[in-house]
Amino acid sequence: MVAADAGAIEMGSRAGPRLKPPSRFLTFAEPRALIELGIGIASAPLLLQAARGDGHPVVALPGFLASDGSTHMLRRYLARMGYETHGWGLGRNIGNMMTRRYRLYETVAALHKKTGRKVSLVGWSLGGIYARDVALEMPDAVRYVISLGSPFANDVRATHAGKLYERLGGESIDNIAEADLIRIQSDLSMPATAIFTRTDGVVNWKTCVLRESSKAENIEVLGSHCGLGVNPAVLWAVADRLAQKEGTFEPFDRKGPFRHGYPRR
């Protein structure tokens, strides 16, 4: 477990100590995600031993510059585990969250109405920020929120993707209202899990951890930022978390076939 102390999370303050983006060494090492992909594919027989789901809908939200294609393996795996899986259906994620989020509200609301069940959200990187925003906006429609390397806490500018986000999305991070940044960091009313890696080469891992509580936890994994959606330890943890009965929460048990993929600090 990661202690959510003042050194890890400065909740709701843009004026706190500035964090630095990951080192260039970690950034240049991101291609190791291909190794994680290979291990993930080879681990399919073990992954299928995870707890099975109850058929409730799950929406996977891609990271910055990615599309639904990036979450294909995750969605296919969760479908095999008994969930009704969906992509976010908004094309390539090029940012500008403050305007595009309303379309996602409509997507989740329609799915909730159609199925008559609450929707779980699994967001990778920027997709996890969208997931938290939706959960805060419409808590009655969301069952569980899982973020994968999502920089929603502390200094959200501690990333190597910031300038590109601003250029493509047409939205300056510094111009986002303080209230919106504080809101994204808020405690959620439903269970939530933040999965992160200290060797993240894209965002500072300290921006990816939430404030732990009786229904909120952080899970550290060994891996890269770009490999979080295919890393077998991550896939196992996601399936395990989503398999919990609605309205219940138990801390993640780091046992199982991928126990060595979860460092204990």
Secondary structure, DSSP 8 states (H G I E B T S, - for coil): -----TTT--TT-SSS-------HHHHHTGGGHHHHHHHHHHTHHHHTTS----S-EEEEE--TT--GGGGHHHHHHHHHTT-EEE---S-S----HHHHHHHHHHHHHHHHHHHSS-EEEEEETHHHHHHHHHHHH-GGGEEEEEEES---SS-TT-BTTHHHHHHHH---GGGS-HHHHHHHHS--SS-EEEEE-TT-SSB-GGGS----BTTEEEEE-SS-STTTTT-HHHHHHHHHHHTS-TT--------STTGGGS---
